[in-house]
């Protein structure tokens, strides 16, 4: 009996120690999104405001994002929770470019190439709470950093990709229901 109690206590202590080591090894960052929010009620009318949400990204997995929306007459809380695993993936993103060099008796000439930028992105279904209203939606996050390979010559004009995030869906409650949209700038720290 004593041996089984001792074995159980030792297993518990070892389990707690290992779970602490795993938690300590996880890389955690913060994802923040700030932008314009619109809500259209089924009762009629719509309202626009500025919203900001943030939350942890642990080992590439986006957790619950919480924040507020500043509507003209009142502020509302906004909570966005992934319905399933929502991973922030990093991959290369190709951008084509060309440069007009001039024309001669043989025709017009261009130089062209493909530059590789780095992209971090995630998209998926989420559960949303906007004030007292609950619902679901779709979150999309795209963040681009500078050119990482085959960068264009300095004289070439190129439209680099633009980072952005969007959240849209529908929410309902016992006094109102409607659709919402958020468009904003994502930042990971």
C-alpha positions as CSV (number, residue, x, y, z in Angstrom):
1,X,0.0,0.0,0.0
2,X,2.8,2.4,0.9
3,X,4.6,1.6,-2.3
4,X,1.6,2.4,-4.4
5,X,1.0,5.7,-2.6
6,X,4.7,6.6,-3.0
7,X,4.6,5.6,-6.7
8,X,1.5,7.7,-7.2
9,X,3.1,10.7,-5.4
10,X,6.3,10.4,-7.4
11,X,4.4,10.1,-10.7
12,X,2.4,13.2,-9.8
13,X,5.5,15.2,-9.0
14,X,7.2,14.0,-12.2
15,X,4.1,14.9,-14.3
16,X,4.0,18.4,-12.8
17,X,7.7,18.9,-13.4
18,X,7.5,17.8,-17.0
19,X,4.4,19.9,-17.8
20,X,6.2,22.9,-16.4
21,X,9.2,22.2,-18.6
22,X,7.0,21.9,-21.6
23,X,5.2,25.1,-20.8
24,X,8.5,26.9,-20.3
25,X,9.8,25.7,-23.7
26,X,6.8,27.1,-25.6
27,X,7.5,30.3,-27.6
28,X,4.8,32.9,-27.0
29,X,4.1,36.0,-29.0
30,X,1.2,38.5,-29.0
31,X,-1.0,39.1,-32.1
32,X,-2.8,42.4,-32.2
33,X,-5.3,43.7,-34.7
34,X,-6.6,47.3,-34.8
35,X,-9.0,48.7,-37.4
36,X,-12.4,49.7,-38.5
37,X,-15.5,47.8,-37.3
38,X,-19.0,47.9,-38.8
39,X,-22.2,46.3,-37.4
40,X,-25.4,46.1,-39.3
41,X,-28.5,45.2,-37.3
42,X,-31.4,43.2,-38.6
43,X,-33.6,45.7,-36.8
44,X,-32.4,48.4,-39.1
45,X,-29.4,50.7,-39.1
46,X,-25.7,50.2,-38.9
47,X,-22.9,51.6,-36.8
48,X,-19.1,52.0,-37.4
49,X,-16.3,52.3,-34.9
50,X,-12.7,51.5,-34.2
51,X,-11.8,48.1,-32.7
52,X,-8.7,46.5,-31.2
53,X,-8.1,42.9,-30.2
54,X,-5.1,41.0,-29.0
55,X,-4.1,37.6,-27.7
56,X,-1.3,35.1,-27.4
57,X,0.2,33.1,-30.2
58,X,1.9,30.0,-28.6
59,X,4.2,27.9,-30.8
60,X,2.3,29.3,-33.9
61,X,-1.2,28.6,-32.6
62,X,-3.5,31.6,-32.3
63,X,-5.4,31.7,-29.0
64,X,-8.4,33.8,-27.9
65,X,-8.2,37.4,-29.0
66,X,-9.9,40.0,-26.7
67,X,-10.5,43.7,-26.9
68,X,-13.0,46.5,-27.4
69,X,-14.9,48.3,-30.1
70,X,-15.4,52.0,-29.7
71,X,-18.8,52.7,-31.2
72,X,-20.1,56.3,-31.2
73,X,-22.6,55.8,-28.4
74,X,-21.0,53.1,-26.4
75,X,-18.0,50.7,-26.2
76,X,-18.5,47.0,-26.6
77,X,-16.3,44.1,-25.7
78,X,-15.1,41.8,-28.6
79,X,-13.8,38.3,-28.0
80,X,-12.7,36.0,-30.9
81,X,-11.9,32.4,-30.1
82,X,-10.7,29.9,-32.8
83,X,-13.3,27.1,-33.4
84,X,-10.5,24.7,-34.3
85,X,-6.7,24.9,-34.4
86,X,-5.7,28.2,-36.0
87,X,-2.1,28.1,-37.0
88,X,0.0,31.2,-38.0
89,X,2.1,29.7,-40.9
90,X,5.3,31.2,-42.4
91,X,6.0,30.6,-46.0
92,X,7.5,32.3,-49.1
93,X,5.3,34.5,-51.3
94,X,6.4,35.3,-54.9
95,X,5.9,38.7,-56.5
96,X,6.4,39.2,-60.2
97,X,7.9,42.5,-61.5
98,X,9.0,43.9,-64.8
99,X,10.9,47.0,-65.9
100,X,10.4,48.8,-69.3
101,X,13.9,49.5,-70.7
102,X,12.9,51.2,-73.9
103,X,12.0,50.6,-77.6
104,X,14.2,50.4,-80.7
105,X,13.7,49.2,-84.3
106,X,13.2,45.7,-83.0
107,X,10.5,46.5,-80.5
108,X,10.1,47.4,-76.9
109,X,12.1,45.7,-74.2
110,X,11.6,44.7,-70.6
111,X,13.5,43.0,-67.9
112,X,11.4,40.9,-65.4
113,X,11.8,38.6,-62.5
114,X,10.2,37.1,-59.5
115,X,11.1,38.2,-56.0
116,X,10.3,36.2,-52.9
117,X,8.8,37.9,-49.8
118,X,8.1,36.3,-46.5
119,X,4.4,35.8,-45.5
120,X,2.9,34.8,-42.1
121,X,-0.8,34.0,-42.5
122,X,-3.7,32.2,-40.8
123,X,-7.4,31.8,-41.6
124,X,-10.2,29.9,-40.2
125,X,-13.5,29.7,-38.4
126,X,-13.9,31.5,-35.0
127,X,-16.5,32.0,-32.3
128,X,-17.3,35.6,-31.7
129,X,-18.8,37.6,-28.8
130,X,-19.6,41.3,-29.5
131,X,-21.0,42.7,-26.3
132,X,-24.0,40.5,-25.4
133,X,-24.3,39.1,-28.9
134,X,-22.8,35.7,-29.8
135,X,-22.1,34.1,-33.1
136,X,-19.5,32.9,-35.5
137,X,-17.3,34.2,-38.2
138,X,-14.1,33.9,-40.3
139,X,-10.8,35.4,-39.4
140,X,-8.0,36.0,-42.0
141,X,-4.6,37.4,-41.1
142,X,-1.8,38.1,-43.7
143,X,1.5,39.7,-42.7
144,X,4.3,40.3,-45.2
145,X,7.9,41.2,-44.4
146,X,10.5,42.5,-46.9
147,X,12.1,40.7,-49.8
148,X,14.1,37.6,-48.7
149,X,15.3,36.2,-52.0
150,X,15.8,37.3,-55.6
151,X,15.1,40.9,-54.7
152,X,14.5,43.3,-57.6
153,X,17.1,45.8,-58.7
154,X,16.9,49.1,-56.8
155,X,15.6,51.0,-59.8
156,X,12.6,48.7,-60.3
157,X,9.2,50.0,-59.0
158,X,7.4,47.1,-57.3
159,X,4.1,47.0,-55.4
160,X,5.0,44.9,-52.4
161,X,2.2,42.9,-50.8
162,X,0.3,44.7,-48.0
163,X,-0.4,43.2,-44.6
164,X,-4.0,43.1,-43.4
165,X,-6.6,41.2,-41.3
166,X,-10.3,40.7,-41.7
167,X,-13.0,39.3,-39.5
168,X,-16.6,38.9,-40.6
169,X,-19.7,36.9,-39.6
170,X,-23.0,37.1,-37.8
171,X,-24.0,37.5,-34.2
172,X,-27.3,37.3,-32.4
173,X,-28.8,37.8,-28.9
174,X,-32.2,38.1,-27.3
175,X,-32.6,41.8,-28.2
176,X,-30.7,42.2,-31.5
177,X,-28.8,40.3,-34.3
178,X,-26.8,41.3,-37.3
179,X,-23.6,41.1,-39.2
180,X,-20.2,42.5,-38.4
181,X,-16.9,43.2,-40.2
182,X,-13.5,44.2,-39.0
183,X,-10.7,45.3,-41.3
184,X,-7.4,46.2,-39.8
185,X,-3.6,45.9,-39.4
186,X,-2.2,42.9,-37.7
187,X,1.0,43.1,-35.6
188,X,2.9,40.2,-34.0
189,X,5.3,41.1,-31.1
